[in-house]
């Protein structure tokens, strides 16, 4: 029995020494990438970083969508000024271009501060509405343009209200809150033109 126990003790001792030697070698190593994994194991920020990243991703997506929305409204406003058959539609087009240009500048400032890339394009929905409206002329353009602006601004108000009520960074939620009165004014104007 003692004969069997002795080699096992020797093996256990050798393993303990080898483990200690590896630990010592790892501690003496100047390369921080090879540091003892137990020294870096406490994960103080990983679980907290995930929600922050998710929130940052949500805020970034909101800002990207807002800029694309502004691009679409600016383009529709320009089309209304050229193609509208009534002064009311032309004036509303000018309002859209002016207000959404100012709004885009505000959104771009927040996006840059948060390192969010600035998109050039518009949303697929805005592209579709633009194509439909600009394929018409006269009263047909007016009708499609006004209808598109009512639908679009209702959706925008919902999105901006949700963002204003969210737990995203304050600079984004504040921007959403500041945007709502102008979006509501645009909706009221579009609805008044439909009558």
N, C-alpha and C positions, 0 to 999 in steps of 0.2 A: 504494500500500500504506500509506504514511504517512497518507494522507487517511482511510482506513478505521480505522486504529489510533487516531488522535487522538480521534474521538467515543467510541470504546469506553473509552478511558482516562478520558475526562471522565465518562462514565456510571458507571464503576467508582468513581471518586473521589467522585462525588455520592452513590452508595449508601453508601460508607464513611462519609462525613460524616453522612448521614442516620441511619445506624445508631448512630454515636457520639453524635449529638444525642439520639436516643431513649433510649439508655442513660443519658446525663447527665440527661435530664429525669426518667427513672424513679428515678434515685438521689436527685434533689433533692426528689422528691415526698414530702410528709409522710404520705400515706395508706399504711399498711403493706400493705394489700390489693393495691396496685399495685406493690409492690416487684419488683425484678428477679427473675424466676423462678429464675435460676441461684443466687441467694443463698439461696433456700429449698429448692432441689432436694435437697440431701443429706437423705435420709430416714432419720434415725437411729432412729426408733422405729416406723415403720409396719410393718415385717415382724415386729418383736418384739411389737408391740401386738396383732397379729392372733391369735397363739396365746394371749396373755394374755386377750384378749376371749373367745376360744372357751372357754378354761378357766373364765372368769368366767360365761359363759353356761351352761356345763354345771353349775357349782356352783349358780347361781341356779335352774336347772330342778330340780335335786335338792332344794333347799330348798323350792321351791314344791310339788313332789310330796310331800315329807315332811309339810308342813303339811296338805295335802289328805288324806293318809293318816291323820294324827292325827285330823282332823275326822271321817273315816269310822269310825275305831275308837272314838272317843268316842260317836258316835251308836249304833253297834252295841252297845257296852257298856251304854248306857242302855236300849236295847230289850231286852237280855238280862235286865236287872234287873227289868223289868216283865213280860216275856213268858215267861221261862224257867220250865220245869216242875220243875226240880230246884234244890236249893240250890247244887250245884256250878256250874251254869250261871249262876245269879244272882251268885254270888261272883266267877266269872270275869269277868262283865260289869262288876262294880264295879272289879276289878283293871284291866281295859282302860280304863275311864273315868278312873280315878285316874292310872295310869301315862302314858297318852297325853295327858292334860291337862298333866302336868308336862313331858313330852317336847315338846309343842307350844310351851310357854313357852320352852324352851331353843332350839328351832329359830327361833322368832320373834325372839329376841334376836340370833342370828347373822344372820338375814335382814335385820333392821333395820340392823345394823352394815355390811352389804354393800349397802344400799339396794335390797333385793329387795322388791317389793310383797307384802303378806300376803294370800293368798287366803282367801275365806270358805267356799268350797264343798268338795266331795269329788271323788274321781275317778269316772269313769263305771263302773268295775268295782265300786267301793264302793257306788254307787247301786244297781247291779244286784243285788249280794249282799244289800243291805238290803231291797230290795223283795221278793226271793224269800223271805228268812227271815221277814220280818214278815207275809207273806201266809199263813203257817202259824201254828199254835198248838200248845201243849203239846209233846209229844215230837217233832212235826214241826218246830216252831221250833228245838228243841234240836239236832236232827240237822243242819238246814240251817245254823244259826248256827255250830256246831262245825266243820262241813266248810268253811264260808267262812273261818273264822279260821285253820284249818290251812293252806289254800291261800294266803291272804293273807300270813300270817307267813312262810311259806317264800319267797315272792317278795320280801317286804321284807328278809329276811335276806340274800338274794342281792344285792339292790340296795345295801344298806348296806355289805356286804362289798366290793363293787366300788368304792363311793365311798371307803371306808376305804383301799383300795389304790391309789386314783387320785392324780394329781398336782395335784388341785385345791388351793385355799388351805387351809392347815393348820387354820384354825378350822372348816372344813367337814369335812375328813377326820377331825379329832379328834371332832367331834360324831357322825359315823357310827360310829367305834370305840366311843364311850361308849354308843351306842344298842343295839349288838348283844346284850349280855347280857340286857337286858330283852326284846328281841324273841325271843330263844331261850327265855327263861322262859315267855313267852306261848305259843309253839309247843308246848313240853312240856306246859303246862297243858291246852291244847286237845286234844292227842293223848291225854292221860290221861283226859279226859272222854269221848272217843270209845269207849273200851274198855267 
